[in-house]
Amino acid sequence: MIIFSNIYKRYPNGFEAIKNIAFTIKQGEMVFITGHSGAGKSTILKLIGAIEHPTAGDIIVNNHNVNKLKSHAIPFLRRNIGMIFQDQKILFDRSIFENVILPLQICGLNRRPAITRAHAALDKVGLLSKEKNFPITLSGGERQRLCIARAVVNRPSILIADEPTAHLDESDTKDIINMFESFHHVGVTVLITSPNTEFSKNSKSRILTLNHGELIP
């Protein structure tokens, strides 16, 4: 479960990214967060992952008050959150397999189960046959699949994606959203930011719309 209670985020330059945001997302829900560029969509995801911290208000993620977590506890919170960023953060000097297994290595998982999980994640997104390739050989849609595999390899309870279909064609976009829906159907909480309100309206999922940092009723 994710709870935002009267959240404000103001940056040192005085810019207020979000203002008095309040919502609850139940475990297993799939939610789209839409709005114009600069509306505060990415900020919300960063707050959930404790990459940013609110100026005021409380954020509860999986029964933890994110505001009160000690710095050494944040990595443990993030192990239950799969994150997909706009800039992808792919390591181009490592193979596709090495990109996916890296989070498990960081967590200290033994190599044999780590390999099994990495293969399962790659199989889920249709990249297992390309595990030895390097990311430079992938198309835009395949690179996004790689990011998804890396995000879910830890079997997180929450999956957040910041505009994961940006710059993809209609076919790749449909495939990517279908993947997110498949995770949602097995109980994973999924949050997706998207500037495309028409696209999100085609989904049966809940939509939260932001306008200049405020949630539109």
Phi, psi and omega per residue, in radians:
M1 nan 2.509 3.105
I2 -2.183 2.210 3.136
I3 -2.213 2.174 2.991
F4 -1.863 2.157 -3.113
S5 -2.124 1.789 3.091
N6 0.906 0.974 -3.053
I7 -1.542 2.293 2.996
Y8 -2.134 2.544 3.013
K9 -2.377 1.956 3.117
R10 -2.066 2.265 -3.137
Y11 -1.524 2.825 -3.084
P12 -0.966 -0.486 3.128
N13 -1.380 0.023 3.104
G14 1.669 -0.135 -3.135
F15 -1.224 2.227 3.133
E16 -1.704 1.821 -3.054
A17 -1.286 -0.748 3.064
I18 -2.399 2.627 -3.005
K19 -2.356 2.045 3.013
N20 0.930 0.839 -3.129
I21 -1.474 2.276 3.106
A22 -2.461 2.203 3.052
F23 -2.856 2.855 3.060
T24 -2.251 2.287 3.064
I25 -2.028 2.098 -3.090
K26 -1.329 2.700 3.068
Q27 -1.007 2.253 3.104
G28 1.567 -0.029 3.095
E29 -1.328 2.702 2.967
M30 -2.064 2.154 -3.010
V31 -2.292 2.367 2.996
F32 -1.721 2.371 3.019
I33 -1.956 2.000 -3.062
T34 -2.038 2.951 3.140
G35 2.623 2.930 -3.114
H36 -1.205 2.917 3.065
S37 -1.050 2.245 -3.110
G38 1.514 0.133 -3.107
A39 -1.285 -0.337 -3.133
G40 2.020 0.143 -3.083
K41 -1.086 -0.887 -3.115
S42 -1.122 -0.622 3.129
T43 -1.040 -0.721 3.138
I44 -1.066 -0.768 3.134
L45 -1.141 -0.690 3.120
K46 -1.138 -0.590 3.090
L47 -1.199 -0.681 3.116
I48 -1.093 -0.712 -3.129
G49 -1.502 0.117 3.141
A50 1.039 0.470 3.005
I51 -1.380 -0.618 2.989
E52 -2.057 2.811 3.102
H53 -2.169 2.471 -3.086
P54 -1.227 2.669 3.036
T55 -1.324 -0.600 3.112
A56 -2.681 2.711 3.130
G57 1.739 3.047 -3.104
D58 -2.126 2.472 3.086
I59 -2.155 2.144 3.102
I60 -1.913 2.172 3.094
V61 -2.252 2.076 -3.114
N62 0.888 0.803 3.084
N63 1.219 0.207 3.081
H64 -1.922 2.322 3.019
N65 -1.387 1.832 -3.026
V66 -1.034 -0.609 -3.110
N67 -1.086 -0.509 -3.026
K68 -1.755 0.051 -3.138
L69 -1.249 2.382 3.010
K70 -1.245 2.717 -3.069
S71 -1.021 -0.591 -3.123
H72 -1.272 -0.266 -3.128
A73 -1.584 -0.282 -3.086
I74 -1.089 -0.732 3.098
P75 -1.027 -0.576 3.117
F76 -1.227 -0.641 3.046
L77 -1.067 -0.765 -3.055
R78 -1.225 -0.365 3.105
R79 -1.111 -0.402 3.124
N80 -1.713 0.160 3.136
I81 -2.213 2.030 3.027
G82 -1.514 2.199 -3.060
M83 -2.054 2.304 3.073
I84 -2.140 2.041 -3.023
F85 -1.718 2.787 3.106
Q86 -1.083 -0.668 -3.109
D87 -1.515 0.063 2.992
Q88 1.185 -0.685 3.113
K89 0.998 0.633 3.082
I90 -1.308 2.459 3.074
L91 -1.635 1.831 -3.022
F92 -1.365 -0.207 3.095
D93 -1.607 0.112 3.107
R94 -2.162 2.693 3.138
S95 -1.204 2.939 3.096
I96 -1.016 -0.798 3.114
F97 -1.052 -0.775 -3.107
E98 -1.139 -0.585 3.066
N99 -1.096 -0.707 -3.052
V100 -1.359 -0.631 -3.085
I101 -1.373 -0.295 -3.055
L102 -0.950 -0.806 3.132
P103 -1.025 -0.584 3.132
L104 -1.266 -0.606 3.081
Q105 -1.168 -0.688 3.113
I106 -1.109 -0.639 3.127
C107 -1.323 -0.203 3.118
G108 1.476 0.321 3.114
L109 -1.183 2.440 3.113
N110 -0.994 2.610 -2.973
R111 -1.081 -0.736 -3.068
R112 -1.094 -0.911 3.093
P113 -1.143 -0.511 3.108
A114 -1.138 -0.737 3.107
I115 -1.093 -0.743 3.136
T116 -1.065 -0.761 -3.135
R117 -1.172 -0.732 -3.128
A118 -1.097 -0.744 3.102
H119 -1.116 -0.700 3.139
A120 -1.127 -0.712 3.136
A121 -1.151 -0.740 3.116
L122 -1.151 -0.654 3.103
D123 -1.127 -0.678 -3.126
K124 -1.060 -0.619 -3.095
V125 -1.754 0.108 3.054
G126 1.363 0.464 -3.117
L127 -2.051 0.156 -3.070
L128 -1.058 -0.641 -3.119
S129 -1.216 -0.225 -3.113
K130 -1.943 0.309 -3.009
E131 -1.028 -0.504 -3.102
K132 -1.542 -0.161 3.125
N133 -1.284 2.912 3.053
F134 -1.787 2.648 -3.041
P135 -0.980 -0.468 -3.126
I136 -1.056 -0.400 -3.119
T137 -1.447 -0.114 -3.053
L138 -1.575 2.659 3.006
S139 -1.340 3.025 3.128
G140 -1.043 -0.759 3.124
G141 -1.146 -0.652 3.129
E142 -1.209 -0.625 3.092
R143 -1.129 -0.636 3.086
Q144 -1.195 -0.605 3.058
R145 -1.106 -0.683 3.090
L146 -1.060 -0.756 3.120
C147 -1.087 -0.666 3.116
I148 -1.154 -0.787 3.121
A149 -1.010 -0.774 3.139
R150 -1.141 -0.617 -3.115
A151 -1.255 -0.525 -3.050
V152 -1.762 -0.072 -3.053
V153 -1.100 -0.459 3.110
N154 -1.468 0.050 -3.110
R155 0.965 0.998 -3.091
P156 -1.268 2.738 3.066
S157 -1.516 -0.310 3.135
I158 -2.235 2.350 3.099
L159 -2.188 2.090 3.142
I160 -2.071 2.398 -3.078
A161 -2.383 2.178 -3.098
D162 -1.664 1.786 -3.137
E163 0.834 1.008 -3.050
P164 -1.212 -0.247 -3.119
T165 -1.862 0.160 3.109
A166 -1.056 2.358 3.073
H167 1.224 0.174 3.084
L168 -1.720 2.658 3.095
D169 -1.353 3.069 -3.034
E170 -1.071 -0.689 -3.121
S171 -1.151 -0.838 3.128
D172 -1.121 -0.682 3.122
T173 -1.038 -0.799 3.134
K174 -1.084 -0.746 3.140
D175 -1.096 -0.754 -3.114
I176 -1.123 -0.790 3.137
I177 -1.132 -0.653 3.074
N178 -1.051 -0.640 3.097
M179 -1.125 -0.791 3.115
F180 -1.071 -0.692 3.133
E181 -1.145 -0.582 3.115
S182 -1.159 -0.633 3.075
F183 -1.221 -0.710 3.086
H184 -1.020 -0.689 -3.081
H185 -1.199 -0.317 3.088
V186 -1.798 0.288 2.977
G187 1.754 0.061 3.110
V188 -1.391 2.372 3.034
T189 -1.344 2.196 -3.050
V190 -2.140 2.224 3.049
L191 -2.149 2.226 -3.113
I192 -2.236 2.199 3.007
T193 -1.573 2.521 -3.132
S194 -2.769 2.312 3.047
P195 -1.382 -0.184 -3.055
N196 -1.544 1.584 -3.096
T197 -1.202 -0.561 3.138
E198 -1.130 -0.706 3.133
F199 -1.122 -0.820 -3.090
S200 -1.151 -0.480 3.125
K201 -1.189 -0.368 3.100
N202 -1.321 -0.203 3.133
S203 -1.593 2.687 3.083
K204 -1.484 -0.029 -3.092
S205 -1.321 2.825 3.111
R206 -1.226 2.569 3.133
I207 -2.129 2.242 3.000
L208 -1.902 2.192 -3.086
T209 -1.976 2.263 3.135
L210 -1.865 2.538 3.044
N211 -2.442 1.932 -3.111
H212 0.871 0.829 3.035
G213 1.473 -0.023 -3.130
E214 -2.017 2.543 3.136
L215 -1.447 2.176 3.127
I216 -1.394 2.222 -3.121
P217 -1.059 nan nan
